[in-house]
Amino acid sequence: MVSVVPIHCPMGKGVHLMPAYYDQLDIVRCSSTFLSTGSTKADPTTVNFVLTNPDGTDTVNTRLGATTGTVDLITRVSAGVYFRDVTIGSSSGAHWYRYSSTGVVTSGAEANFIVRRLYTTT
């Protein structure tokens, strides 16, 4: 079981929440907590992160191993707790992201956020 917890709001199973809104050039922290079948935080063998931009292009990151620190832009905070900071460029619209895992903990979940277009540059 994986719980995708965006920095802006927690997400529960079967609950549909309004997406958070950000501005272009913001940094969005996309977090995920992986749980074992006993609801204990646990590290998967592989953590995958996919960000789908409004134009349909995907950015894919994959992290192997459970050492603390950052691997391929995915940071392990503690057992089962991971995040990836996404720097928003000039693409406005809906951004979707998905965490999935393999190995000891196999699961996946997704969430989204909206990026507003900037009308001023100063």
PEURLIN-V601498 format. One record per residue. RES is the residue in one letter. PHI is phi in whole degrees, 0 to 359 (* if undefined). Layout:
res: (RES & RES)
phi: (PHI & PHI)
//
This chain:
res: (M & V & S & V & V & P & I & H & C & P & M & G & K & G & V & H & L & M & P & A & Y & Y & D & Q & L & D & I & V & R & C & S & S & T & F & L & S & T & G & S & T & K & A & D & P & T & T & V & N & F & V & L & T & N & P & D & G & T & D & T & V & N & T & R & L & G & A & T & T & G & T & V & D & L & I & T & R & V & S & A & G & V & Y & F & R & D & V & T & I & G & S & S & S & G & A & H & W & Y & R & Y & S & S & T & G & V & V & T & S & G & A & E & A & N & F & I & V & R & R & L & Y & T & T & T)
phi: (* & 235 & 244 & 275 & 239 & 297 & 300 & 276 & 193 & 286 & 233 & 252 & 297 & 78 & 253 & 255 & 251 & 295 & 290 & 279 & 249 & 228 & 259 & 304 & 77 & 287 & 247 & 249 & 267 & 257 & 249 & 211 & 240 & 262 & 240 & 285 & 296 & 268 & 63 & 258 & 301 & 214 & 271 & 285 & 289 & 229 & 245 & 247 & 229 & 233 & 249 & 255 & 280 & 304 & 276 & 92 & 282 & 252 & 247 & 242 & 232 & 226 & 239 & 251 & 89 & 245 & 286 & 291 & 124 & 250 & 228 & 49 & 72 & 262 & 255 & 267 & 272 & 200 & 308 & 78 & 249 & 226 & 211 & 223 & 275 & 249 & 271 & 277 & 271 & 260 & 273 & 262 & 119 & 281 & 248 & 251 & 225 & 223 & 257 & 217 & 214 & 226 & 94 & 301 & 243 & 243 & 194 & 190 & 200 & 223 & 207 & 215 & 214 & 249 & 251 & 278 & 284 & 276 & 259 & 237 & 244 & 237)
//
